[in-house]
Amino acid sequence: MPRSTGGFLERLDRGPVIGDGGFVFALEKRGYVQAGPWTPEAVIEHPEAVKQLHREFLRAGSDICQAFTFYASEDKLKNRGHGAGNHGYYEHVEEAEWHVEAVKEFMPGVPVCVSLCINETSDVHGVPTGECGVKLARAGADVVGINCHFDPFRCLAATKEMVAAVKKAGFDKVHFMIQPLGYMTPDASVQGFIDLPEFPFALEPRVCTRFEMMRYAREAYDAGIRFIGGCCGFEPYHIRALSEELSKERGGYMPVGAVNYGKFLEKHTKPWVRARASKEYWQTLKPGTGRPYSASLSRSDQWGVTAGHELVKQHEEETTKEELESGLAFKKQIMKEAI
């Protein structure tokens, strides 16, 4: 069954559009991105690696190829000895509003999609999440929503706040998008998984199963969200789970390698594995971590700093030893105050 075609907004009107996953984390694991800078020089230095990841997401059922331009901003690239570009993420709705207005002015006729890296409560300056959605719609965005920093179900809660507020404000033609983490983050604080002590090198125990991804896709669709994808931590098999779950809503399209709740396990040589070939088994499974002394939740860093604070100011020069020592001293002080 071929996939749906047509203009982007037209396709959203007809049904779900499946996004792709997270390039930064996927390529870091493959050795093409440096954790810390997170800059996308691999696009130029290793284009075949970037193309291959695009192919894998498309093969898994993605309808959209998003350019790998994260942190291709002038300050980030110059800080690492590269040229300039322009892309980041939004934790403040006011900044996103400016960009929507600029695109509407200088690129008229182009659909504008904008999502925020915020939780279900507010942006980092305290603007309620639902109100953030209204502000973006009022600025002229065609699609608004949430991406990154939090798990699928926290991002769902946040996007639902936007859906309710935007519809109440009368923006009936605005669509909604969601691109969460591929990690579970019920314990993350205001700036999401970045605050978790496992970030970025020990997040694997938090990886969502493909069946949790199926549940996420179904709940997102039922909530009226039509652009459904993923961000950091999303691998191609996660996108396959979204595509597989929403096959009926996408005209019967089924991605290559669909799991079908373990149908092929019926061919396994071991009878106890064959017994797992059922939807009920995988939907109700509570997976173990294999770490008997591992905590189920972590304590997030509570630095309490955001834009404007000296510690988080961006600059082109490399981070100095004094800046590193200042940050460590600040962390020790807030930990002492928390005791």
C-alpha positions as CSV (number, residue, x, y, z in Angstrom):
1,M,0.0,0.0,0.0
2,P,1.6,3.3,-1.1
3,R,1.9,6.2,1.3
4,S,-0.3,9.3,1.2
5,T,0.9,12.1,-1.1
6,G,0.1,15.8,-1.5
7,G,0.9,19.1,0.2
8,F,2.0,19.0,3.9
9,L,-1.1,20.7,5.4
10,E,-3.4,18.8,3.0
11,R,-1.9,15.5,4.3
12,L,-2.4,16.6,7.9
13,D,-6.1,17.3,7.1
14,R,-6.5,13.8,5.8
15,G,-4.7,11.9,8.6
16,P,-1.5,11.3,10.6
17,V,1.9,12.2,9.2
18,I,4.8,10.3,10.8
19,G,7.9,12.2,11.5
20,D,11.5,10.9,11.8
21,G,13.6,10.4,14.9
22,G,16.6,12.0,16.7
23,F,19.7,12.5,14.6
24,V,21.9,14.0,17.3
25,F,21.8,11.1,19.7
26,A,21.6,8.4,17.0
27,L,24.7,9.8,15.2
28,E,26.6,10.3,18.5
29,K,26.1,6.6,19.3
30,R,27.4,5.8,15.8
31,G,30.5,8.0,16.4
32,Y,29.7,10.9,14.1
33,V,28.6,13.6,16.6
34,Q,30.5,14.8,19.6
35,A,28.5,14.9,22.9
36,G,28.7,18.3,24.4
37,P,29.0,20.5,21.3
38,W,26.3,18.4,19.5
39,T,27.1,20.3,16.3
40,P,26.2,18.7,12.9
41,E,29.5,18.9,11.0
42,A,28.8,15.2,10.0
43,V,26.5,16.6,7.3
44,I,29.7,17.8,5.5
45,E,32.3,15.5,6.9
46,H,30.3,12.2,6.8
47,P,27.3,12.8,4.6
48,E,27.0,9.0,3.9
49,A,26.3,8.4,7.6
50,V,23.6,11.1,7.7
51,K,22.0,9.8,4.5
52,Q,21.9,6.2,5.8
53,L,20.1,7.3,9.0
54,H,17.6,9.2,6.7
55,R,17.1,5.9,4.8
56,E,16.5,3.9,7.9
57,F,13.9,6.3,9.2
58,L,12.1,6.4,5.8
59,R,12.2,2.6,5.6
60,A,10.7,2.4,9.1
61,G,7.7,4.5,7.9
62,S,8.7,8.1,8.3
63,D,6.9,10.5,5.9
64,I,9.2,13.4,6.7
65,C,12.9,14.0,6.3
66,Q,14.0,16.8,8.6
67,A,17.3,18.5,7.9
68,F,20.1,17.7,10.4
69,T,20.8,21.3,11.4
70,F,20.5,21.2,15.2
71,Y,23.0,23.6,16.8
72,A,24.1,24.8,13.4
73,S,24.2,28.3,14.9
74,E,27.0,30.7,14.4
75,D,28.2,30.8,18.0
76,K,28.1,27.0,18.4
77,L,29.9,26.3,15.2
78,K,32.6,28.9,15.7
79,N,33.1,27.6,19.2
80,R,34.1,24.3,17.6
81,G,36.1,25.7,14.7
82,H,33.4,25.5,12.0
83,G,31.4,27.9,9.8
84,A,28.0,29.4,10.4
85,G,24.4,28.2,10.2
86,N,21.1,28.8,12.1
87,H,19.0,26.4,14.2
88,G,18.4,25.6,17.8
89,Y,15.4,24.9,20.0
90,Y,12.9,27.0,21.9
91,E,12.3,27.0,25.7
92,H,10.8,30.5,25.6
93,V,7.6,31.1,23.7
94,E,8.5,34.8,23.0
95,E,11.6,33.8,21.0
96,A,9.5,31.3,19.0
97,E,6.9,34.0,18.2
98,W,9.6,36.2,16.7
99,H,10.7,33.4,14.4
100,V,7.2,32.6,13.3
101,E,6.6,36.2,12.5
102,A,9.8,36.5,10.5
103,V,9.1,33.4,8.5
104,K,5.6,34.6,7.7
105,E,7.1,37.9,6.5
106,F,10.0,36.7,4.5
107,M,8.8,33.3,3.3
108,P,5.1,33.9,2.6
109,G,3.0,30.9,1.6
110,V,5.3,28.4,3.4
111,P,3.6,26.2,6.1
112,V,5.1,27.2,9.5
113,C,5.5,24.5,12.1
114,V,6.9,25.4,15.5
115,S,7.3,23.4,18.7
116,L,8.6,24.2,22.1
117,C,10.9,22.2,24.4
118,I,8.8,22.7,27.5
119,N,6.8,20.6,29.9
120,E,3.0,20.3,30.7
121,T,3.1,23.3,33.0
122,S,4.8,26.3,31.3
123,D,7.8,27.5,29.4
124,V,11.0,28.3,31.4
125,H,9.7,31.8,32.0
126,G,6.4,30.7,33.4
127,V,4.1,31.2,30.5
128,P,1.4,28.4,30.8
129,T,1.8,25.7,28.2
130,G,-1.7,26.2,26.7
131,E,-1.1,29.9,26.4
132,C,2.1,29.2,24.6
133,G,0.2,27.4,21.9
134,V,-2.3,30.3,21.6
135,K,0.6,32.8,21.2
136,L,2.2,30.7,18.4
137,A,-1.1,30.3,16.6
138,R,-1.8,34.0,16.9
139,A,1.7,34.7,15.5
140,G,0.7,32.8,12.4
141,A,1.9,29.2,12.9
142,D,0.1,26.5,11.0
143,V,1.2,23.7,13.2
144,V,2.2,24.0,16.9
145,G,3.3,21.6,19.5
146,I,6.0,20.1,21.8
147,N,9.3,18.5,21.1
148,C,12.3,16.9,23.0
149,H,13.3,17.3,26.7
150,F,10.5,15.0,28.0
151,D,9.1,11.5,27.4
152,P,6.3,10.7,25.1
153,F,3.6,10.8,27.8
154,R,4.7,14.0,29.4
155,C,4.9,15.6,25.9
156,L,1.5,14.3,25.2
157,A,0.2,16.0,28.4
158,A,1.8,19.2,27.3
159,T,0.5,19.0,23.7
160,K,-3.0,18.3,25.0
161,E,-2.8,21.6,27.0
162,M,-2.1,23.3,23.7
163,V,-4.8,21.5,21.8
164,A,-7.5,22.6,24.4
165,A,-6.3,26.2,24.6
166,V,-5.8,26.8,20.9
167,K,-9.2,25.4,20.0
168,K,-10.9,27.4,22.8
169,A,-9.2,30.5,21.3
170,G,-10.9,29.8,18.0
171,F,-7.9,28.7,15.9
172,D,-9.8,25.8,14.3
173,K,-7.4,25.3,11.3
174,V,-4.2,25.0,13.3
175,H,-2.8,21.5,13.5
176,F,-0.7,20.0,16.3
177,M,2.7,18.2,16.3
178,I,4.6,16.2,18.9
179,Q,8.2,14.9,18.8
180,P,9.2,13.6,22.3
181,L,12.2,11.9,23.6
182,G,12.7,8.2,23.3
183,Y,13.4,8.0,27.0
184,M,11.1,7.9,30.0
185,T,11.5,11.0,32.2
186,P,8.8,11.2,34.9
187,D,11.4,12.5,37.3
188,A,12.8,15.3,35.0
189,S,12.6,18.9,36.2
190,V,11.9,22.1,34.3
191,Q,14.6,21.6,31.6
192,G,13.9,18.0,31.1
193,F,16.3,15.1,30.6
194,I,19.3,17.6,30.5
195,D,18.8,17.9,34.3
196,L,18.9,14.1,34.8
197,P,22.2,12.7,36.2
198,E,22.2,10.0,33.5
199,F,22.4,12.7,30.7
200,P,23.8,12.1,28.2
201,F,25.9,8.9,28.5
202,A,23.8,6.6,30.7
203,L,20.2,7.0,29.5
204,E,19.8,3.5,28.0
205,P,17.9,2.1,31.0
206,R,15.2,4.7,30.2
207,V,14.7,3.8,26.5
208,C,11.0,3.3,25.6
209,T,10.0,0.0,24.3
210,R,8.4,-0.2,20.9
211,F,5.1,-1.1,22.5
212,E,5.2,2.0,24.7
213,M,5.7,3.9,21.4
214,M,2.6,2.2,20.0
215,R,0.6,3.4,22.9
216,Y,2.0,6.9,22.6
217,A,1.1,7.0,18.8
218,R,-2.4,5.9,19.5
219,E,-3.0,8.4,22.4
220,A,-1.5,11.2,20.3
221,Y,-3.8,10.4,17.3
222,D,-6.8,10.1,19.6
223,A,-6.0,13.6,21.1
224,G,-6.2,15.2,17.6
225,I,-2.4,15.4,17.0
226,R,-1.6,14.7,13.4
227,F,2.1,15.2,13.1
228,I,3.6,12.4,15.3
229,G,7.3,11.8,15.4
230,G,10.2,11.7,17.8
231,C,13.4,13.5,18.9
232,C,16.5,12.5,20.9
233,G,16.6,8.8,21.7
234,F,14.2,7.8,18.9
235,E,15.7,5.1,16.7
236,P,14.2,3.8,13.4
237,Y,12.6,0.9,15.2
238,H,10.6,3.4,17.3
239,I,9.4,5.1,14.2
240,R,8.4,1.7,12.8
241,A,6.2,1.2,15.9
242,L,4.4,4.5,15.4
243,S,3.8,3.7,11.7
244,E,2.7,0.2,12.5
245,E,0.2,1.4,15.1
246,L,-1.4,3.9,12.8
247,S,-1.4,1.8,9.7
248,K,-5.2,1.8,9.4
249,E,-5.3,5.6,9.7
250,R,-2.6,5.9,7.0
251,G,-4.6,4.0,4.4
252,G,-3.3,0.5,5.3
253,Y,0.4,1.4,4.8
254,M,2.6,-1.0,6.8
255,P,6.4,-0.4,7.2
256,V,9.0,-2.9,6.2
257,G,9.8,-5.2,9.1
258,A,6.6,-4.6,11.1
259,V,6.6,-6.5,14.3
260,N,2.8,-7.3,14.5
261,Y,3.1,-7.9,18.2
262,G,5.6,-10.7,17.7
263,K,3.6,-12.7,15.1
264,F,6.8,-14.2,13.8
265,L,7.7,-15.6,17.2
266,E,5.3,-18.4,16.4
267,K,8.2,-19.8,14.3
268,H,10.7,-19.7,17.2
269,T,12.3,-23.0,18.2
270,K,11.5,-22.6,21.9
271,P,7.9,-23.0,23.0
272,W,8.1,-20.4,25.8
273,V,9.2,-17.8,23.3
274,R,6.4,-18.9,20.9
275,A,4.0,-18.3,23.8
276,R,5.0,-14.6,23.7
277,A,3.5,-14.1,20.2
278,S,0.5,-12.1,21.3
279,K,-0.6,-8.5,21.7
280,E,-1.7,-9.0,25.3
281,Y,1.8,-10.3,26.3
282,W,3.7,-7.3,25.0
283,Q,1.1,-4.6,26.0
284,T,1.1,-5.8,29.6
285,L,4.8,-6.6,30.1
286,K,6.7,-4.7,32.8
287,P,10.3,-4.9,31.6
288,G,13.1,-5.4,34.0
289,T,16.4,-3.5,33.8
290,G,18.7,-6.3,34.9
291,R,20.1,-4.0,37.6
292,P,18.8,-5.1,41.1
293,Y,20.3,-2.1,42.9
294,S,19.3,0.5,40.3
295,A,16.8,3.2,41.4
296,S,13.6,3.5,39.3
297,L,13.9,7.3,39.5
298,S,16.7,9.9,39.8
299,R,17.1,13.2,41.5
300,S,17.3,15.9,38.9
301,D,19.9,18.7,39.1
302,Q,18.1,21.8,40.4
303,W,20.3,24.6,39.2
304,G,17.4,27.0,38.8
305,V,19.1,29.1,36.1
306,T,17.9,30.0,32.7
307,A,18.4,32.6,30.0
308,G,20.3,35.7,31.2
309,H,22.3,33.9,33.9
310,E,26.1,34.2,33.6
311,L,26.5,30.4,33.7
312,V,24.4,29.7,30.6
313,K,25.4,32.6,28.3
314,Q,26.6,31.3,24.9
315,H,29.8,32.6,23.4
316,E,32.1,31.8,20.5
317,E,35.2,31.2,22.6
318,E,36.0,27.8,24.1
319,T,34.8,27.2,27.6
320,T,37.6,28.3,30.0
321,K,39.0,26.4,33.0
322,E,37.6,29.3,35.2
323,E,34.1,28.9,33.8
324,L,34.2,25.1,34.5
325,E,35.4,25.7,38.0
326,S,32.7,28.4,38.5
327,G,30.0,25.9,37.4
328,L,31.3,23.2,39.7
329,A,31.4,25.6,42.7
330,F,27.8,26.7,41.9
331,K,26.6,23.1,41.8
332,K,28.3,22.3,45.1
333,Q,26.6,25.3,46.7
334,I,23.1,24.4,45.5
335,M,23.6,20.8,46.6
336,K,24.7,22.1,50.1
337,E,21.6,24.3,50.3
338,A,19.3,21.4,49.3
339,I,20.5,19.2,52.2
